[in-house]
Amino acid sequence: MILLEKKERYRVAVAGATGAVGREMISILEERNFPVGELIPLASSRSRGKRLMFRGAEVEVRELAEDSFAGVDLALFSAGGSVSRQFAPAAVRSGCIVIDNSSAFRMEKDVPLVVPEVNPGALGERLGIIANPNCSTIQMVVVLKPIHDRYRIRRVVVSTYQAVSGSGQKAVDELVAQSAGLLNGEDAACKVYPHQIAFNCLPHIDEFLDSGYTREEMKMVHETRKILEDDAIQVSPTAVRVPVFNAHSESINVETEKPIGAEEVKRLLAGAPGVEVVDDPAKKEYPLATRAAGKDAVFVGRIRDDISATNAVNFWVVADNLRKGAALNAVQIAELLLARMDR
Ligand SMILES: NC(=O)c1ccc[n+]([C@@H]2O[C@H](COP(=O)([O-])OP(=O)(O)OC[C@H]3O[C@@H](n4cnc5c(N)ncnc54)[C@H](OP(=O)(O)O)[C@@H]3O)[C@@H](O)[C@H]2O)c1
């Protein structure tokens, strides 16, 4: 367990720096002017010597190893669960604080699972590994939190429409190749997904469990309860991969203990941190993946009373899965660590 020491500038490592999330992390550190003294991009041996741009200069990618973290203050991990399991504890032993994007440590009791707009207090005082939640969970809880605080949520039914960038760069390439191939009369080659993703929807993300739910769906159940600190919230998700390049969409139905109404929810969410309400159906205004991509906010619209139940509302939530769903949330956690030292 470590305390971050106050400094002018920090040595920051990004493990998985050449990946879809890692690249986004590096550009967000630059964009938000995070006080990086030295950036250390780490990836597999395949990427050793590659060069990435940071603040107008080339930085060489190093191979991730147990000794990569000597003298490093902060490490942002996005190289998958097995890499995190292997290297994050070594980084902590070197005195480094780890913000981990994988699912490896999220449900461990002593690991804070943090969305800065929702549960900044979960960060605690003494730190080692801090987990970044699953992308679909992050954008959902940013919207659920103010509703839960005011009306107390009993049950959430959510269907996701998840972009292919959530499966990494290879999946983006597969959607491009299949779309072009099919339009030219060729067969679709499936490598990343078990079925054709172009012009299709796959109700299958991650492994199926005995319950019939997938691991991705169960992450939304367990992580929502941990972040909102309420094990009584019932969550029933269906996670679907759709042929969208970037930004996940979610159709959400929420049942609450106290009486709730759509107009009041609109006003509540309009003032909620990290949320932007886009809800003017008469003008065809509602959140869209194409508009959310590249943005920081979690967009919500189609807010309406549920005609089939009392104390229930429906809405549509969209956010950039590589930014708020991963890299931005991780950098915001790092910013929270720094802000706390100034208090
Ligand atoms: N994409 C999303 O929306 C999203 C959202 C939330 C969380 N995440 C999580 O973030 C992680 C990365 O996702 P991604 O979409 O960025 O994947 P990606 O595009 O496939 O990138 C994977 C990165 O991990 C590195 N890597 C793989 N094996 C390694 C090893 N043995 N040692 C060192 N580095 C290794 C790769 O390096 P090379 O280039 O050298 O192979 C690359 O930099 C995953 O845990 C994922 O679940 C992703």
The ligand as a Gaussian input file, in Angstrom:
#p B3LYP/6-31G(d) Opt

LIG

0 1
 N      -11.654000      -1.148000     -25.719000
 C      -12.468000      -0.785000     -24.735000
 O      -13.500000      -0.120000     -24.929000
 C      -12.151000      -1.135000     -23.345000
 C      -12.903000      -0.578000     -22.345000
 C      -12.612000      -0.871000     -21.034000
 C      -11.583000      -1.723000     -20.750000
 N      -10.849000      -2.280000     -21.742000
 C       -9.762000      -3.170000     -21.361000
 O       -8.516000      -2.610000     -21.722000
 C       -7.612000      -3.631000     -22.099000
 C       -7.028000      -3.377000     -23.479000
 O       -8.037000      -3.206000     -24.434000
 P       -7.735000      -2.651000     -25.897000
 O       -9.083000      -2.514000     -26.500000
 O       -6.831000      -1.463000     -25.868000
 O       -6.945000      -3.890000     -26.577000
 P       -5.925000      -3.881000     -27.819000
 O       -6.211000      -2.798000     -28.781000
 O       -5.946000      -5.290000     -28.305000
 O       -4.483000      -3.584000     -27.128000
 C       -3.857000      -4.472000     -26.248000
 C       -2.587000      -3.852000     -25.687000
 O       -2.026000      -4.752000     -24.733000
 C       -0.681000      -5.044000     -25.093000
 N       -0.331000      -6.421000     -24.726000
 C       -0.949000      -7.559000     -25.082000
 N       -0.307000      -8.623000     -24.551000
 C        0.735000      -8.147000     -23.847000
 C        1.759000      -8.739000     -23.075000
 N        1.847000     -10.052000     -22.912000
 N        2.673000      -7.926000     -22.477000
 C        2.605000      -6.595000     -22.644000
 N        1.650000      -5.959000     -23.364000
 C        0.710000      -6.737000     -23.957000
 C       -0.649000      -4.874000     -26.590000
 O        0.698000      -4.709000     -27.011000
 P        1.162000      -5.104000     -28.517000
 O        0.675000      -3.995000     -29.410000
 O        2.631000      -5.148000     -28.383000
 O        0.532000      -6.428000     -28.824000
 C       -1.504000      -3.612000     -26.733000
 O       -0.741000      -2.486000     -26.375000
 C       -8.392000      -4.927000     -21.940000
 O       -8.181000      -5.404000     -20.628000
 C       -9.813000      -4.497000     -22.079000
 O      -10.702000      -5.385000     -21.460000
 C      -11.098000      -1.998000     -23.042000

